[in-house]
Amino acid sequence: MHPDDSGTAHGGPAQPGATAPAPSPVSFAGLGLPAEVLRTLSAHGVREPFPIQAATLPDALKGRHVLGRGRTGSGKTLAFGLPLLARTAGRRAEPKQPRALILVPTRELAQQVTEALAPYAEALRLRTATVVGGMSIGRQIAALREGAEVVVATPGRLHDLIERNACRLGRVAITVLDEADQMCDLGFLPQVVDVLDQVHPDGQRMLFSATLDRDVDQLVSRYLHDPVVHSVDPSAGAVATMEHHVLVVHGPDRYAVTTEIAARDGRVLLFLDTKHAVDQLTRHLRASGVHAGALHSGKSQPQRTRTLAQFKNGQITVLVATDVAARGLHVDDLDLVVNVDPPTDPKDYVHRAGRTARAGRSGRVVTLVLSGQRSETSRMLAGARIEPTVTKVRSGEAELSRITGARRPSGTPLDGGPAAPRPKNNNAPFRGLGTSKDPARGTGGKSRKSGEARRLAEARKAAQVRRNG
């Protein structure tokens, strides 16, 4: 089985705030799921539930409010999705009035959740609608008008549809908040509160989040009544199958190191801070013969969907992305994540790292740092409760290959342009690769101003993304 997103858990019913004990081994057949769902699980080769599923399903099927805490990658989509579908089965939706709602922070996660639940919804004869920004709002209005029992939505687009009187939530009996902390981090708290105030007041609610700080804790206190809690340590450091490495690189060599890692045999996800840096690195990698694709909020939704599909099916082996890709992305057999730009927030590190070592598989997380970034990165990792292996590396060295599988790229351009020159250790640093605090980029006033202007532009773009869902 391939779980689609985060939230491990262990245990049965517990008092709010308590951690439930570990369950004994169970099968899906013993969890009370409808026969149609069991047949579909078997047809898809899904034999045994993951811990979060074994723990959550009995309580969710009884209609209990559920609070799930934990790291990403252990199958929570089915943990909340199967009981939601089972309890909605047989209830026909009127036009514009869904019976169940799954709220997620990003378009990619909404599409993933819809795809993961589609065969089970079909088996139960339930209609679903995906409501996200960047896609035709007219088609979404039509789908709601025709009647959809289950709606998977991002907060911004759902808010727009409610404002247009195209969707009414008063008959929603089951509401799921998936990646609740990320919705709050992205500025969606007002829309989330508005949604929860509109759904049926006596309905079931399930909330899943890696962390329960600040805004998420307020949501739990206000909207979850006597919830059963299933929780494990949310830190990525708790994942025994995940290795963490910090590679200390010489500033002018960072570009060459990144290129060799990208040319490895196998998929890799590279994280950078800005859209400009993502696009620039992607162009260089393709000119070097590396099958790379770019993913960030500046891409249209069809472009983002196509790039993700190509990464999943192997047409491209390197996904170069901003943090938009850390919000719930699931890719089978992704064993390496590289922070080309180190994150500054421990939560961002955990979410980036959570793209690998999913569902018990192994994986490595590599963070590239310059000497001047080591102290700040060490503090960030300590906040994430990560104790990495620290190694000094240079391009072309065996140690870099041992840790990451790095190798020299073919140098044959993929898009018909000139071949990219192989960076040397004495090259100037790659502009756009690294943060404005990167000492290799200089500390002059012009550099600071351009960095501030770029950050302001990024903030404006992020605000636009939030408005569009």
C-alpha positions in Angstrom: 0.0 0.0 0.0 1.1 3.5 -0.6 0.0 6.0 2.1 -0.6 9.5 0.8 0.2 11.6 3.8 1.1 12.4 7.2 0.1 11.5 10.8 1.3 8.4 12.5 -0.4 7.4 15.6 -0.7 4.5 18.1 -3.5 3.4 20.2 -7.2 3.3 21.0 -9.5 5.7 22.9 -7.9 8.1 25.2 -8.8 11.2 27.2 -8.1 14.5 25.5 -4.4 15.3 25.6 -3.4 11.8 26.5 -1.5 9.3 24.3 -3.3 6.0 23.7 -1.5 2.7 24.1 -0.2 0.7 21.2 -2.8 -1.5 19.5 -2.5 -5.2 19.0 -2.1 -6.4 15.4 -5.3 -6.1 13.5 -6.7 -6.5 9.9 -8.9 -4.2 8.0 -11.6 -6.9 8.2 -11.7 -6.5 11.9 -12.1 -2.8 12.0 -15.8 -2.6 11.0 -15.4 -1.3 7.4 -18.2 -2.0 4.8 -17.8 -5.0 2.6 -17.5 -2.8 -0.5 -14.5 -1.1 1.0 -12.8 -4.3 2.1 -13.2 -5.7 -1.4 -11.6 -2.6 -2.9 -8.7 -2.6 -0.4 -8.0 -6.2 -1.3 -8.2 -5.4 -5.0 -5.6 -2.7 -4.5 -3.3 -5.0 -2.6 -3.9 -3.3 0.7 -3.7 -6.1 3.3 -2.8 -4.7 6.7 -3.5 -1.3 8.3 -0.7 1.0 9.3 -0.7 2.0 13.0 -2.5 5.3 12.4 -5.2 3.5 10.5 -5.6 0.7 13.1 -5.8 3.2 15.9 -8.1 5.8 14.3 -10.6 3.7 12.2 -12.7 2.2 15.1 -13.2 5.6 16.8 -13.8 7.5 13.6 -16.4 4.9 12.5 -18.2 5.4 15.8 -18.5 9.1 15.0 -16.0 10.3 17.6 -14.0 13.5 17.2 -10.4 12.6 16.4 -7.2 14.4 17.0 -4.2 12.9 15.2 -0.7 14.1 15.8 2.5 12.9 14.3 5.1 12.9 11.5 4.3 12.7 7.8 4.2 9.7 5.6 2.3 6.9 7.5 -1.0 6.6 5.8 -3.4 9.0 7.5 -5.4 9.7 4.3 -7.1 6.3 4.6 -7.2 6.7 8.4 -9.7 9.6 8.0 -10.9 8.9 4.5 -12.3 5.4 4.9 -14.5 6.2 7.9 -15.6 9.5 6.3 -16.7 7.6 3.2 -18.3 4.7 5.1 -20.3 7.1 7.3 -21.4 9.2 4.4 -22.5 6.2 2.2 -26.2 6.1 1.5 -26.7 9.8 2.2 -27.5 11.6 -1.1 -26.3 15.2 -1.4 -28.6 18.0 -2.6 -27.3 20.5 -5.1 -24.6 22.8 -3.6 -24.9 20.9 -0.2 -22.1 18.4 0.4 -22.4 15.9 3.2 -18.6 15.6 4.0 -15.7 18.0 3.7 -11.9 17.5 3.7 -10.0 20.7 4.0 -6.3 20.8 3.0 -3.7 23.5 2.6 -2.5 23.0 -1.0 -3.8 22.1 -4.4 -1.4 19.2 -4.7 -2.5 17.6 -1.5 -6.2 18.1 -2.5 -5.6 16.2 -5.7 -3.6 13.5 -3.9 -6.4 13.0 -1.3 -9.0 12.8 -4.0 -7.1 10.3 -6.0 -6.3 8.1 -3.0 -10.0 8.0 -2.0 -11.5 7.7 -5.5 -11.7 3.9 -5.7 -13.4 3.6 -2.3 -15.8 6.5 -3.0 -16.7 4.8 -6.3 -17.3 1.5 -4.5 -19.7 3.2 -2.2 -21.3 5.2 -5.0 -20.3 8.5 -3.6 -19.7 11.5 -5.8 -16.6 13.7 -5.0 -15.6 17.2 -6.0 -12.2 18.8 -5.8 -12.3 22.5 -5.1 -9.0 24.3 -5.5 -7.6 27.5 -6.9 -5.8 27.6 -10.3 -8.5 25.5 -11.9 -11.8 26.3 -13.6 -14.2 27.7 -11.0 -17.0 27.2 -13.5 -16.5 23.5 -13.6 -16.3 23.3 -9.8 -19.5 25.3 -9.5 -21.2 22.8 -11.9 -19.9 19.8 -10.0 -21.4 21.2 -6.8 -24.6 22.0 -8.5 -25.0 18.5 -9.8 -24.4 17.2 -6.2 -21.3 15.9 -4.5 -21.4 14.0 -1.3 -17.7 14.6 -0.5 -15.8 17.8 -1.2 -12.0 18.0 -1.0 -11.0 21.7 -0.8 -8.4 24.3 -0.2 -9.7 27.1 2.1 -9.3 30.0 -0.4 -11.3 28.5 -3.2 -13.9 27.1 -0.9 -14.3 30.6 0.6 -14.8 32.0 -2.9 -17.5 29.5 -3.7 -19.4 30.1 -0.5 -19.3 33.8 -1.2 -20.8 33.1 -4.7 -23.5 31.0 -3.0 -22.3 28.0 -5.0 -21.7 25.9 -1.9 -23.5 25.7 1.4 -22.0 23.8 4.4 -25.0 23.5 6.7 -25.5 19.8 5.8 -21.8 18.8 6.2 -21.9 16.1 8.9 -18.2 15.1 8.8 -15.3 17.6 8.6 -11.6 16.8 8.3 -8.8 19.3 8.7 -5.7 17.7 7.2 -2.3 19.4 7.8 -4.0 21.9 10.1 -0.7 23.5 11.1 0.2 24.2 7.5 -3.1 25.8 6.9 -2.5 28.1 9.8 1.1 28.8 8.7 -0.1 29.7 5.2 -2.5 32.3 6.6 -5.8 30.3 6.2 -6.9 30.4 9.9 -9.7 32.9 9.3 -11.2 30.8 6.4 -10.8 27.6 8.5 -12.7 29.2 11.4 -15.4 30.5 9.0 -15.8 27.0 7.6 -16.1 25.3 11.0 -18.7 27.9 12.0 -20.8 26.9 9.0 -20.8 23.1 9.1 -23.4 21.2 11.0 -22.8 22.0 14.7 -23.4 18.5 15.8 -21.2 16.9 13.1 -18.1 14.8 13.5 -14.7 16.5 13.2 -11.3 15.1 12.7 -8.1 17.2 12.8 -4.6 16.0 11.8 -1.5 18.1 12.4 2.2 17.6 12.9 2.2 20.2 15.7 -0.4 21.6 18.0 1.1 25.0 18.8 -0.7 28.4 18.8 -3.5 28.5 16.3 -4.0 24.8 15.9 -4.4 24.4 19.7 -7.1 27.0 19.6 -8.9 25.1 16.8 -8.8 21.9 18.8 -10.1 23.6 22.0 -12.9 25.4 20.2 -14.2 22.8 17.7 -13.2 19.3 18.9 -15.5 17.9 21.6 -14.0 15.2 23.9 -11.7 14.0 21.1 -9.9 10.7 21.1 -6.2 11.4 20.7 -3.7 9.3 18.7 -0.2 10.7 18.9 3.5 10.0 18.4 6.5 12.3 18.5 6.0 14.6 15.6 9.7 15.2 15.0 11.3 13.8 11.9 14.1 12.8 14.2 11.8 10.0 15.5 11.9 8.2 12.2 14.5 5.5 12.6 14.8 4.9 8.9 15.8 8.4 8.1 19.4 9.6 8.0 20.3 13.3 8.4 23.4 14.8 7.0 24.9 18.3 7.0 27.4 18.8 4.2 29.7 21.8 4.7 30.6 23.1 1.2 32.9 25.9 0.0 30.8 28.7 -1.4 31.9 28.7 -5.0 31.6 24.9 -5.1 28.0 24.7 -3.9 26.7 24.8 -7.5 28.9 22.0 -8.7 28.0 19.9 -5.6 24.3 20.4 -6.2 24.7 19.5 -9.9 26.5 16.2 -9.1 23.9 15.3 -6.5 21.2 15.9 -9.0 22.9 13.7 -11.6 22.7 10.7 -9.2 21.0 7.4 -10.2 17.6 7.8 -8.6 15.1 10.4 -7.8 15.9 13.5 -5.7 14.0 16.4 -4.4 15.9 19.7 -4.1 14.6 22.6 -2.0 15.5 26.2 -2.6 14.1 29.4 -1.0 12.9 31.4 -4.1 11.1 30.8 -7.3 13.9 32.6 -9.3 16.5 30.2 -7.8 14.4 27.2 -8.6 14.0 28.2 -12.3 17.6 29.1 -12.7 18.9 25.9 -11.2 16.4 23.8 -13.2 17.6 25.4 -16.5 21.2 24.7 -15.6 20.5 21.1 -14.7 18.7 20.4 -17.9 21.5 22.1 -19.9 23.9 19.7 -18.0 21.9 16.6 -19.1 19.9 16.1 -15.9 16.1 15.4 -16.3 14.9 18.1 -13.9 11.6 19.9 -13.4 10.6 23.0 -11.4 7.7 23.3 -8.9 6.7 26.5 -7.2 3.7 28.8 -6.8 4.5 30.8 -9.9 3.7 27.9 -12.1 0.1 27.4 -13.4 -1.9 24.6 -11.8 -1.7 22.5 -15.0 2.1 23.0 -15.1 2.4 21.9 -11.5 0.2 18.9 -12.0 2.1 17.8 -15.1 5.5 18.2 -13.4 4.5 16.2 -10.4 3.1 13.4 -12.6 6.4 13.3 -14.5 8.4 13.1 -11.3 6.2 10.3 -10.0 6.4 8.3 -13.3 10.1 8.8 -13.7 10.1 11.1 -16.8 12.0 13.5 -14.6 14.3 12.4 -11.9 14.9 15.7 -10.1 12.3 17.9 -8.7 13.6 21.4 -7.9 11.1 23.1 -5.6 10.2 25.8 -3.1 8.4 24.8 0.1 5.1 24.4 -1.8 6.3 20.8 -2.4 6.7 20.1 1.3 3.0 20.5 1.9 1.8 16.9 1.7 3.7 15.7 -1.4 3.9 11.9 -1.6 6.2 10.1 -4.1 6.9 6.4 -3.9 10.5 5.4 -3.4 11.9 8.9 -2.9 15.0 8.2 -0.9 16.9 11.6 -1.0 15.8 15.1 0.0 18.4 17.9 -0.3 18.1 21.3 1.3 20.2 23.4 -1.1 19.0 26.4 0.9 18.8 25.4 4.6 15.5 26.2 6.1 15.5 28.6 9.1 12.4 27.1 10.8 12.5 23.6 12.4 8.9 23.0 11.2 9.9 23.6 7.6 12.8 21.1 8.0 10.4 18.5 9.4 8.0 18.9 6.5 10.7 18.9 3.9 12.3 15.8 5.5 8.9 14.1 5.6 9.0 13.7 1.8 11.3 10.7 2.3 11.4 7.7 4.6 7.7 7.3 4.3 5.7 4.2 5.4 8.7 2.5 6.9 11.0 3.0 3.9 14.5 4.4 4.3 15.7 7.8 3.2 18.3 10.5 3.6 18.0 14.2 4.2 21.0 16.3 3.2 21.4 20.0 4.0 24.1 22.0 2.3 25.7 24.7 4.4 28.5 27.2 4.1 30.9 27.7 7.0 29.1 31.0 7.9 25.7 29.2 8.1 26.7 26.4 10.4 25.7 28.0 13.7 22.3 29.1 12.5 21.6 25.7 10.9 22.7 23.9 14.1 20.2 25.9 16.1 17.5 25.1 13.6 18.2 21.4 13.7 18.3 21.4 17.5 14.9 22.9 17.4 13.8 20.0 15.2 15.5 17.5 17.6 17.8 16.3 14.8 21.4 15.2 15.4 22.9 15.1 11.9 26.2 13.7 10.7 28.4 16.6 9.6 30.9 16.2 6.8 33.0 18.6 4.7 32.8 17.8 1.0 33.9 19.1 -2.4 32.6 18.3 -5.8 34.1 15.2 -7.4 35.0 13.6 -4.0 34.2 10.0 -3.1 32.7 11.1 0.2 30.0 13.2 -1.6 29.2 10.2 -3.8 29.0 7.8 -0.8 26.5 10.0 1.1 24.3 11.1 -1.9 25.1 9.0 -4.9 26.5 12.1 -6.6 28.1 11.6 -10.0 29.3 13.7 -12.9 26.4 14.7 -15.2 26.4 13.7 -18.9 26.7 17.3 -20.1 24.4 16.7 -23.0 21.7 19.4 -23.0 18.0 18.2 -23.0 16.4 21.2 -24.5 18.6 21.8 -27.6 20.6 24.6 -26.1 24.3 24.9 -25.5 25.8 22.5 -22.9 26.3 24.1 -19.5 29.9 24.5 -18.5 31.0 22.3 -15.6 31.5 24.6 -12.6 35.0 24.7 -11.1 35.9 25.2 -7.4 37.1 28.7 -8.2 34.0 29.9 -10.0 32.0 32.8 -8.6 29.0 31.7 -6.5 25.8 30.9 -8.4 23.5 33.9 -8.1 20.1 32.9 -6.7 21.4 29.7 -5.1 21.2 30.5 -1.4 19.6 33.0 0.9 20.3 36.6 1.2 22.2 35.8 4.4 24.6 33.6 2.4 28.0 35.2 3.1 29.2 34.0 -0.3 26.8 36.5 -1.9 28.4 39.5 -0.4 27.2 42.0 2.3 27.1 45.2 0.3 24.1 47.6 0.4 23.0 46.7 -3.1 22.9 43.0 -2.3 20.8 43.7 0.8 18.4 45.9 -1.1 17.9 43.4 -3.9 17.3 40.7 -1.3 14.7 42.8 0.5 13.0 43.6 -2.8 12.9 39.9 -3.7 11.5 38.9 -0.3 8.8 41.6 -0.6 7.9 40.3 -4.1 7.8 36.8 -2.7 5.5 37.9 0.2 3.1 39.6 -2.3 3.1 36.4 -4.4 2.4 34.3 -1.3 -0.5 36.5 -0.4 -1.9 36.1 -3.9 -1.6 32.3 -3.6 -3.5 32.4 -0.3 -6.3 34.4 -1.9 -6.5 31.9 -4.8 -6.4 28.8 -2.6 
